[in-house]
Amino acid sequence: MTSKAKKIIAVVAVIVVLCAILAAGIFTLNSSTKADTLTIQEAESFVNEKTDEMAITNTLKFVADKNYITVKSLDYGNEKDIILQCTVKTIDVYSAVKPEYDSFMSADVKKPNSTMFKSALDFKLEFEESIVTLLGQAQEKETDCAIYLYQTNEGITLYASDETVNAVYGGIIDVINESSEITTYKLVDGTEKEILSKNVNKGFAECFKTRRNANKPDTSTPLIRWWNGLKDDFHKNFIEKDRWHTILTGLWTTIKLTICALLIGIVLGFLVAFVRCTYLKTAKKGIILKLLNSLCQIYLTVIRGTPVVVQIMIIYFVVFMPMGVDKFLSAVICFGLNSGAYVAEIVRGGIMSIDDGQSEAGRSLGFGYMQTMWLIVFPQAFKAVLPALANEFVVLLKETSIAFYIGLGDLMYAGNAIRAATYSAFMPLIAVAVIYFIMVLALSKLVSLLERRLRKNER
């Protein structure tokens, strides 16, 4: 082993050891499993303050002014948690509101001259005062419950679960949940009509809206917390609701689009290159050849002079959509035309780089012009331009990502759809980038294998 190799191994070993020490330090940082010590009085003051801060509507503020939490005892768990055994004095919201469901479902709930129910906000504006009036007549009650506090990096945090909120605010969660069971209301004439229960449910939820974090706080170390967040993000973006199917469907669309556009680009590019080279190499230029060359020049100038995103939008929205042509075919034609222009110039450059003596040698063997081009010139030009063609194919694969501009469900469209559904940008976009990266690496590997095979044939 050379001294240089030994130095490289030593450096790598030092880096690995330092990373291991750093990881161990992060894992052990704040690794205590016990929360800070609180007195019963401090805990009682804390939970009353935090539960009052949850109230952001008039109905809940009314209840918050009436209730009080008494902490009877506390205990410390092994997850930086403090378990408070409490007695809550509050208004019995559930018993006051539940019997009055029908009164809220009068004909006045509808907008004038409309068969649709009002929004949740309209429901709140119309009924909030009535609910507060009911709460003013409600009975008080006492409830025993357990309230959990957690020690986090930001300090002590209240875990405001549904059970806790329900106990502190007199059953408001039960009111919201059971309001979803309402399915009919009575009109003025006594007839009944079915309504959407979700509208009523949202209306009550708006009246009893709280400011709280219903998720259990993560009390682990920073590195573990980051890892847990990464796992949750992955599950939410790909596992939940089988969203990975969306990625697979988009990937298959991208592969089909690339292959179809690639075939069109190769055929069109070689034809245009053949016309252009024939025009440049032929002494006698007929009218048809001049016309074909002019058309090819116009095609190359327009395609290479405008952005591909503009091309795909014009081709679909202006040309094909009025004719009823679907998005996939429009995208294939657009990318095929775009790729063909660049392939044509690459191939033309390769053909023009072949010495004229090769063509003369073919003619001396009795080959015609087409035979000479096909059997002698094209094979040599292909090997010369293969790296440039491979680069064009890679560019084409990546360019297909703009097909989502016309609503085609490709890989990029799938990533954006998941991002819109989960409000998470990191995981969907990184997944799309990684998939494109893997496909580009695979394509580059195939091209390198082809180049190696061609070099063997030369030898």
TORMI-122920 format. One record per atom (N, C-alpha, C): x, y, z; residue in three letters. Coordinates in steps of 0.05 Angstrom, whole numbers, plus 5000, padded with zeros to 4 digits. Example, Ala and Ser with C-alpha at 12.3 -4.5 7.8 and 13.67 -1.06 7.14 Angstrom:
% TORMI-122920
526448865156ALA524649105156ALA526449345156ALA525749555142SER527349795143SER525850015157SER
***
This chain:
% TORMI-122920
501749765000MET500050005000MET501850255000MET501250434983THR502850684980THR502250865004THR504151055008SER503851245030SER501451425025SER500851485000LYS498551664994LYS495951525002LYS495751254996ALA493351105003ALA493051095033ALA495351055047LYS495251045077LYS494151315089LYS495051535077LYS494151795087LYS491151825082LYS490251745059ILE487351765053ILE485751595073ILE486651355078ILE485251175098ILE485251305125ILE487451425133ALA487651545160ALA485751785162ALA485551945141VAL483752175141VAL480852085143VAL480151875127VAL477451775128VAL476751665156VAL478651525168ALA478251415195ALA477751635215ALA479351845214VAL479052075232VAL476252205229VAL475352235204ILE472752355199ILE470552185210ILE470751915206VAL468751735217VAL468551755247VAL470951755260VAL470951775290VAL469752035299VAL470452255286LEU469352515294LEU466252525291LEU465352405269CYS462452395264CYS461052225285CYS462352005293ALA461151835314ALA461051985341ALA463152125347ILE463152285372ILE461052495372ILE460852635349LEU458852845347LEU456052735350LEU455452505336ALA452852385338ALA452252295366ALA454252185380ALA453752105408ALA453152335425ALA454552565420GLY454052805436GLY451252915432GLY450352905406ILE447653005400ILE445552825413ILE445952565412PHE444052375423PHE443852405453PHE446152465466THR446052485495THR445352765505THR445252955487LEU444553235495LEU441653245504LEU441253355527ASN438553375538ASN437153105540ASN438752905546SER437652635546SER436252555572SER436052735590SER434652675616SER431752605610SER430752395624THR428052305620THR426152435640THR427052615657LYS425352735677LYS424953025670LYS422553115676ALA421853395672ALA422753565696ALA422853825692ASP423454005714ASP421453985737ASP422354035761THR420554005784THR418754245786THR416154195791LEU414154395795LEU412654345821LEU411854565834THR410154525858THR407254515848THR405554415865ILE402654395858ILE401554675851ILE402354875867GLN401355145862GLN402355255834GLN404855195828GLU405955285802GLU404455145779GLU404054885782ALA402654725762ALA399854825758ALA398454885780GLU395654985779GLU395455245765GLU397255425771SER397355695758SER397955665728SER399755475722PHE400555435694PHE398255335677PHE396955125686VAL394754995670VAL392355185667VAL391755345688ASN389555535686ASN390155745665ASN392655835665GLU393456045646GLU393355935617GLU394455695614LYS394655585587LYS391955505576LYS390155405592THR387555325583THR385855575576THR386255785591ASP384756035585ASP385756155558ASP388356115552GLU389356215527GLU388256075502GLU387055835507MET385855695484MET383455835474MET382055985490ALA379456095483ALA379956335463ALA378956305439ILE379156525419ILE376456615408ILE374356485417THR371656565408THR370056665433THR367956805428ASN366356915450ASN365256695467ASN364356475455THR363156255470THR365256145489THR367656085479LEU369655965497LEU370756165517LEU370856415510LYS371756615530LYS369756635553LYS367156605546PHE365156605567PHE365556375586PHE366156135574VAL366555895591VAL369155925607VAL371256035594ALA373856065608ALA373656245633ALA371856445632ASP371456625655ASP370156475678ASP368856255673LYS367356115693LYS368855875705LYS370655765689ASN371855515699ASN374455555715ASN375255355730TYR377755365745TYR378655075750TYR381355035747ILE382554775750ILE384054765776ILE383454565792THR384854525817THR386554275814THR389154305820VAL391054075818VAL391153945845VAL390353685846LYS390353535872LYS393053405877LYS394353305855SER396953175858SER398353175831SER400953125833LEU402453105808LEU404552885810LEU405252765787ASP407252555787ASP408952595762ASP411452485763TYR413252515741TYR413652255726TYR413152265699GLY413452025683GLY416352005672GLY416751805655ASN419351755644ASN419751875616ASN417952045607GLU418152165580GLU418152465583GLU419552565604LYS419552855610LYS416652955613LYS414952805624ASP412152885628ASP411452905657ASP409553075662ILE408453125689ILE405453065688ILE404552875703ILE401752795703ILE400352935726ILE398453105719LEU396853255740LEU394153125743LEU393553055768GLN390852965774GLN389253205783GLN387153265768CYS385753525772CYS382753495775CYS381553705787THR378653735788THR378053995773THR376253975754VAL375554205737VAL372654295744VAL372354545752LYS369754665755LYS369154825730LYS367054765716THR366454895691THR363454905685THR362655015663ILE359855015654ILE359354765639ILE357054645643ASP356254405628ASP355254485601ASP357154535583VAL356454625556VAL354854425541VAL355554175543TYR354253955528TYR351253945535TYR350753935561SER347953915570SER346254165562SER347554395560ALA346054635552ALA345554655523ALA347454555506VAL347154595477VAL345754365463VAL346254125473LYS345253885459LYS342253885455LYS340553955476PRO337653955471PRO336654165452PRO338454365445GLU337554585428GLU338454555399GLU339454325391TYR340254285364TYR338154355344TYR335654265349ASP333454315330ASP332854615326ASP333154765348SER332555055346SER334555195328SER336955085326PHE338955215308PHE338355155279PHE336854945274MET336354845247MET333754955235MET332955195242SER330555315232SER330955405203SER328855495190ALA329055585162ALA330855825159ALA331155975182ASP332756215180ASP335756155175ASP336555905178VAL339355845173VAL340155875144VAL338155855126LYS338755875098LYS339056175090LYS340556215069LYS340656485058LYS338056535043LYS337156785042PRO334656845028PRO334656744999PRO332456624990ASN332156524963ASN334456334955ASN335356174974SER337455984968SER336855714982SER337655504969THR337255234981THR339855144994THR341955304993MET344555225005MET344755335033MET346055185050PHE346455285077PHE348755485078PHE348755645098LYS350855845101LYS353455715108LYS355655865105SER358255765112SER358555745142SER360755615151ALA361255585180ALA361455865193ALA362656055179LEU362956325191LEU360156455194LEU358456425174ASP355756535176ASP354256405198ASP354556145202PHE353355995224PHE354256115250PHE356756165252LYS357856275277LYS356656555283LYS356656725263LEU355656995266LEU352656995274LEU351156805264GLU348256795270GLU347656675297GLU349156465305PHE348456315328PHE350256355353PHE352456485350GLU354256515372GLU352956655396GLU351556865391GLU350157005413GLU348056825426GLU346656665410SER344656485422SER345956275439SER348256175431ILE349755975446ILE350756095472ILE351756335471VAL352656465496VAL350356505515VAL347956575505THR345556595522THR344956335535THR345056115520LEU344655855532LEU346655785554LEU349155865549LEU351255805568LEU350855965594LEU349656195591GLY349156355615GLY347056225634GLY345456045622GLN343455905638GLN344355615645GLN346755545637ALA347655265641ALA348455215670ALA348254965678GLN349154885704GLN352154845705GLN353254885729GLU356054835733GLU356454535740GLU358854435734LYS359454155741LYS362354125748LYS363053915762GLU365753845769GLU366553585755GLU368953595744THR369953355730THR372853295739THR373353045744ASP376152955750ASP377452875724ASP379852955721CYS381352885696CYS384352895701CYS385752775683ALA388652785684ALA389652975661ALA391353165668ILE392553345649ILE395553305648ILE396553295624TYR399353235620TYR400953475611TYR403253515625LEU405153725617LEU407653585608LEU409153705589TYR411553595579TYR413853795579TYR416253695584GLN418653865584GLN419853855556GLN419854085542THR421054105515THR423354305515THR424554345493ASN426754545491ASN425654825496ASN423154875491GLU421855135495GLU420855165524GLU421154965540GLY420154975568GLY417854785572GLY416254835593ILE414054665599ILE411754715579ILE410554505568THR408454525548THR406054365557THR403654475553LEU401154335559LEU400354165535LEU399753915540TYR398753735519TYR395653755519TYR394653915501ALA391753975500ALA390353765482ALA390053525492SER388753315477SER385753375477SER384253225460ASP381353245459ASP380053195486ASP381152995501GLU380052925527GLU380453155546GLU382753285546THR383253515564THR381453745557THR381253815532VAL379554045524VAL376553985530VAL375753745526ASN372953665532ASN372353695561ASN374253615578ALA373853645607ALA373853935617ALA375854085607VAL376154365616VAL373854545606VAL372854485582TYR370854665570TYR368054525568TYR367554355587GLY364754255591GLY363654095569GLY365253945554GLY364153765533GLY363953885506GLY365554085499ILE365254215473ILE365954025450ILE367853835455ILE368553645434ILE366253465428ILE364753385449ASP362353225445ASP360253375429ASP359953635435VAL358053795420VAL358753805390VAL361353845384ILE362153855356ILE361853585342ILE362653375356ASN362453105343ASN359553025338ASN357853065358GLU355052975355GLU353453155337GLU354353395332SER352953565313SER353153465285SER355053295280SER355353175253SER353152975247SER351652895268GLU349552695264GLU346852825256GLU346753095256ILE344353235248ILE344053205218ILE341753105209THR341353065180THR338853205169THR337053305187THR334653435177THR334053695193THR332553865181TYR331554095196TYR328654145186TYR327154295202LYS324354335196LYS324054615183LYS322554615161LEU321854865149LEU319454995164LEU318755235155VAL316655385169VAL313955235167VAL313555095144ASP311054955140ASP311054685154ASP313154615168GLY313154355183GLY314454125168GLY315054165142THR316353955127THR319253935135THR320453695130GLU323253655136GLU324853635111GLU327253725112LYS329053725089LYS331853645098LYS333053465082GLU335753375089GLU337853585084GLU339753605102ILE341953795100ILE344553655101ILE346753795094LEU349453675096LEU350353705125LEU350853475138SER351653485166SER354353615170SER356053605149LYS358653725153LYS358554025155LYS356454155143ASN356154445146ASN355454515174ASN353654365187VAL352954415215VAL355354355233VAL356754135227ASN359054065243ASN361154285242ASN361654385219LYS363654605216LYS362754855230LYS360154905230GLY359055145243GLY359555135273GLY358854905286PHE359454875314PHE362354885320PHE363954765303ALA366954765307ALA367955055306ALA366755225289GLU367555505288GLU366855655313GLU364555585325CYS363655715349CYS365455635373CYS366355385373PHE367955285395PHE370955245387PHE371855425370LYS374555395360LYS376655465382LYS378755305384THR380755345404THR383455395391THR385155525407ARG387955565399ARG389655365415ARG390355145403ARG391754945418ARG393354765399ARG395254615410ASN396754415396ASN395954145406ASN394353995390ALA393253745399ALA395253515396ALA397653575385ASN399653365381ASN401353335406ASN401953085413LYS403653035436LYS406453145431LYS407553315449PRO410153435444PRO412353225442PRO414253275425ASP416553095422ASP418753185441ASP419353025461THR421353105482THR424052975477THR424552855454SER427052715449SER429252915443SER431652815439THR433952985432THR433653105405THR435153315399PRO434753455373PRO435053265349PRO437153095350LEU437552915327LEU435252715323LEU434452595346ILE432152415345ILE429652555336ILE429252795346ARG426852955338ARG426853005308ARG429253075298TRP429453115269TRP428852865254TRP429852635263TRP429352375250TRP426452305251TRP425152355274ASN422352295277ASN420652475258ASN421452725256GLY420152905237GLY420452815208GLY422852715202LEU423352615175LEU421552375169LEU421352185188LYS419651955184LYS416752035182LYS415852215199ASP413052305197ASP412452435170ASP414452595160ASP414152725135ASP413952525112ASP415652325113PHE415652115093PHE412951965093PHE412051895117HIS409551745119HIS407151915109HIS407152175115LYS405052345107LYS404952385077LYS407352405064ASN407552465036ASN407252225018ASN407951985028PHE408051755010PHE406351515019PHE406351455045ILE404951225055ILE402051285059ILE401451515072GLU398751595078GLU397151625052GLU394751495052LYS392951495029LYS394251395003LYS396351225007ASP397751104984ASP398651304963ASP399751524973ARG400551744954ARG402951654937ARG404351434944TRP406551344927TRP405451244900TRP402951174900HIS401751094874HIS401851334855HIS401451574866THR401551814849THR404251854836THR406351804852ILE409051824842ILE409551614820ILE408751374825LEU409151164805LEU407651224779LEU405251314781THR403651384757THR405051614742THR405951814756GLY407452034743GLY410051944731GLY411451764744LEU413951664733LEU413451514707LEU411451344706TRP410751194682TRP410051384659TRP408551594665THR407851794645THR410351934634THR412252004652THR414752124644THR416351944626THR416551694633ILE418151494617ILE416851464589ILE414251434588LYS412951404562LYS413351664545LYS413051894558LEU413352144544LEU416152174533LEU418152104549THR420952134540THR421551944517THR420651694519ILE421251504498ILE419951584472ILE417451654473CYS416051734448CYS417251984436CYS417852184452ALA419052434442ALA421852374431ALA423352194444LEU426052124435LEU425951994408LEU424051814403LEU423851684377LEU423251884355LEU421352064361ILE420652274341ILE423152454336ILE424452534358GLY426852704355GLY429052584339GLY429552324343ILE431752194328ILE431052174298ILE428652084292VAL427752054264VAL427752334250VAL426452524263LEU426252794251LEU429052924249LEU430652884270GLY433353014269GLY435052904247GLY435052634243PHE436652524222PHE435652604194PHE432952624191LEU431952704165LEU432752994159LEU432453174179VAL433153454174VAL436153474169VAL437753324184ALA440653334180ALA441353234152ALA440053024144PHE440552914117PHE439953124095PHE437653264098VAL436853464078VAL438953694078VAL439653784102ARG441554004104ARG444353934093ARG445253694099CYS447953604089CYS447853564059CYS445653444049THR445453404020THR445453674006THR444153874017TYR444154134004TYR446954254004TYR448354214026LEU451054344028LEU453154194011LEU452753924008LYS454753763994LYS454253723964LYS451753773956THR451053733928THR451553983912THR452853933889ALA453454163872ALA450954263857ALA449354083847LYS446854163833LYS444554153853LYS443454383858LYS441354413877LYS438654463863LYS436954263863GLY434354293850GLY432454463867GLY430154533855ILE428154693869ILE427054553893ILE426554293891ILE425454153913ILE427454143937ILE429954103931LEU432054093952LEU432254363965LEU432154583949LYS432254853960LYS429954903978LYS427554823969LEU425154863985LEU425254714012LEU426154454010LEU426354294034LEU428454414053LEU430654514043ASN432754634059ASN431654884073ASN430155044058SER429055294070SER427055224092SER425355024088LEU423554934109LEU425054844134LEU427154684129CYS428754594152CYS430054824167CYS431055024153GLN432255254166GLN430255404183GLN427855444171ILE425755584187ILE425055424212ILE424755154209TYR424154984231TYR426255004253TYR428754984245LEU430955004265LEU431055274278LEU430655484263THR430755754275THR428555804295THR426155724288VAL423855764306VAL424055604331VAL424655344329ILE424855164352ILE427155244370ILE429455294359ARG431755364376ARG431655644386ARG429955814375GLY429856094383GLY427656154403GLY426055954411THR423856004430THR424055804453THR423355884478PRO423455704501PRO421455474497PRO422355234507VAL420655004504VAL418055024520VAL418055174542VAL415655204558VAL413555364542VAL414555554527VAL412655714510VAL411655534487VAL413355374476GLN412555194454GLN410355004463GLN410654874487ILE408754684495ILE406054814501ILE406055054511MET403555194517MET402155274491MET403755364471ILE402555444446ILE401455194432ILE403054974431ILE402254734417ILE399654624429ILE399454624456TYR397054504468TYR394654704469TYR395054934481PHE392855114485PHE391855254460PHE393755304441VAL392955454417VAL392255264394VAL393855054391VAL393554884367VAL391754644373VAL392554474392PHE391354214395PHE388854204413PHE388754364434MET386454354452MET383854414438MET383754624421PRO381254674406PRO380454444387PRO382454274379MET381854054362MET381153794378MET381353814404GLY380653574421GLY382953384424GLY385353454417VAL387653274421VAL388453274450VAL389053044461ASP389553024490ASP392353134497ASP392853164523LYS395253294533LYS397753124527LYS397552864530PHE399852694526PHE400952714498PHE399152684478LEU399952694450LEU401052974444LEU399853184454SER400953454450SER403753484461SER404253374485ALA406853394497ALA408853224481ALA408152994471VAL409952824455VAL410752974430VAL408853094416ILE409453244392ILE411253484398ILE410653624419CYS412253854426CYS415153784432CYS415553584450PHE418253514457PHE419653374434PHE418153224417GLY419453104394GLY420453304374GLY418853514369LEU419653734351LEU422053884363LEU421953934389ASN424154084402ASN426753924401ASN426553664408SER428953494408SER430053454380SER428253434360GLY429053394333GLY430853614322GLY430253864330ALA431854094321ALA434654074331ALA435054004356TYR437753984367TYR439253734357TYR437753514354VAL438953274343VAL439853324314VAL438353474299ALA439053534271ALA441653684269ALA442053884286GLU444554034286GLU446953874295GLU446453694315ILE448553524325ILE449453334303ILE447553204290VAL448153014269VAL449353144245VAL448353384238ARG449453534215ARG452353594220ARG452953684245GLY455753734251GLY457553484249GLY456453254258GLY457953014256GLY458452924227GLY456352954210ILE456652874182ILE458653054167ILE458453314173MET460153504160MET463153474169MET463553344192SER466253304201SER467653064188SER466152894175ILE467252664161ILE468552764135ILE471052674131ASP472552764108ASP471152684082ASP471252864063ASP469952814037ASP471152574023ASP473552504031GLY474752264018GLY473252014024GLY471852004046GLN470251764053GLN467951734033GLN466651954026SER464551944006SER465651863978SER468051973972GLU469251913946GLU470051623944GLU470951513967ALA471651223968ALA469251053963ALA466951133975GLY464450983971GLY463550993942GLY463851223930ARG463051253902ARG464851073884ARG467451063891SER469350903875SER468750613876SER467350533898LEU466550253901LEU463850193887LEU462750393876GLY460250353861GLY457750413877GLY458050523901PHE455650583918PHE454450843907PHE451750863909GLY450351103904GLY450551293927GLY449351533924TYR449551733946TYR448251633971TYR445851513969MET444451413993MET445951194006MET447051003990GLN448650784001GLN451150884015GLN452451074003THR454851194015THR454251324042THR452051474043MET451351604068MET450551394089MET449051204082TRP448051004101TRP450150814111TRP451950724093LEU453850514100LEU456550614109LEU457250854100ILE459950954106ILE459951204124ILE458351414116VAL458451664130VAL456951664156VAL454451564156PHE452851564180PHE454051404203PHE455151164199PRO456351024221PRO458651174234PRO460351294218GLN462551444229GLN461651704244GLN459651834231ALA458552074244ALA457152004270ALA455751774271PHE454351704296PHE456251664319PHE458451534314LYS460451494336LYS461551764345LYS461851954326ALA463052214333ALA461152384350ALA458552354344VAL456552524357VAL455152394380VAL455852144386LEU454451994407LEU454452134434LEU456752244444PRO456652394469PRO454752634469PRO454752774447ALA452953004445ALA450052924444ALA449452694429LEU446752594428LEU445852494456LEU447652364470ALA446952274497ALA446252504515ALA447752724512ASN447152964528ASN444453074521ASN443753064495GLU441153164486GLU438952984497GLU439352724499PHE437352544510PHE436952604540PHE439052654554VAL438852724583VAL437352984586VAL437953174569VAL436553434570VAL433553394565VAL432953224545LEU430153174539LEU428653044562LEU429952854576LEU428752724599LEU428052934621LEU429853124625LYS429353324646LYS427353534637LYS427353594611GLU425553794600GLU422653704602GLU422153444602THR419353354603THR418053434630THR419653524649SER418453604675SER416653854672SER416854004650ILE415154234647ILE412454164635ILE412053904630ALA409453824619ALA407153884638ALA407753914664PHE405653974683PHE404354244678PHE405654414662TYR404554684656TYR401954654641TYR401554434626ILE399054394612ILE397254184626ILE398054114651GLY396453934667GLY396953644662GLY399053574648LEU399653294643LEU400753164669LEU399652934676GLY400352804702GLY403052664701GLY405252814696ASP407852684696ASP409052684724ASP411652624726LEU412852604753LEU412852864768LEU413453084754MET413453344767MET410553414776MET408653354760TYR405853404767TYR405053244792TYR406052994794ALA405452824817ALA406652944842ALA409153044840GLY410453174863GLY408953414873GLY408053584854ASN406553824861ASN403853754873ASN402653534863ALA400053454874ALA400253364903ALA402353214909ILE402853134937ILE403553374954ILE405153554944ARG405853794959ARG403353964965ARG401553984946ALA399154144951ALA397254004971ALA397353744972ALA395553594991ALA396653595019ALA399353585022THR400553565049THR401753815059THR401954025042TYR403254275050TYR406154235058TYR407354025047SER410153965053SER411753975026SER413654155025ALA415154184999ALA417654014998ALA418853965021PHE421553835021PHE421353545010PHE419753385022MET419753095015MET418853044986MET416553154977PRO415753094949PRO417753194928PRO418853434932LEU420653544912LEU423353394912LEU424253324936ILE426753174938ILE426452894925ILE424152774929ALA423552514917ALA423552534887ALA422352744876VAL422252784847VAL425152824836VAL426752984851ALA429453044843ALA431152784843ALA430852624864VAL432352374866VAL431552174843VAL429052164836ILE428151984815ILE429352074788ILE429152334783TYR430352434758TYR433352384757TYR434652414780PHE437552374782PHE438252084776PHE436751894787ILE437251614782ILE436751544753ILE434651654741MET434151594712MET436451704695MET437451944701VAL439552064686VAL442151894689VAL442751794713LEU445051624717LEU444751364701LEU442351254701ALA441951004686ALA442351054656ALA441251274646LEU441551334618LEU444451384611LEU445951524628SER448751574623SER450351324623SER449651134641LYS451050874642LYS450550714616LYS448150714606LEU447650584581LEU449250694557LEU449350964557VAL450951094536VAL453851024538VAL454951014562SER457750934566SER458250654556SER456350474562LEU456650194552LEU456650184522LEU454950344509LEU454750354480LEU457350464469LEU458550674481GLU461050784472GLU463250574474GLU463250424496ARG465350214500ARG465049994478ARG462549924472ARG462149724451ARG463049824424ARG462650074418LEU463450184393LEU466550194391LEU467850254413ARG470750264413ARG471949984407ARG470649774419LYS471449494414LYS471249424384LYS469049514373ASN468649454344ASN470749584327ASN471649824335GLU473749964320GLU476349794320GLU476949684344ARG479449524346ARG479149254331ARG
***
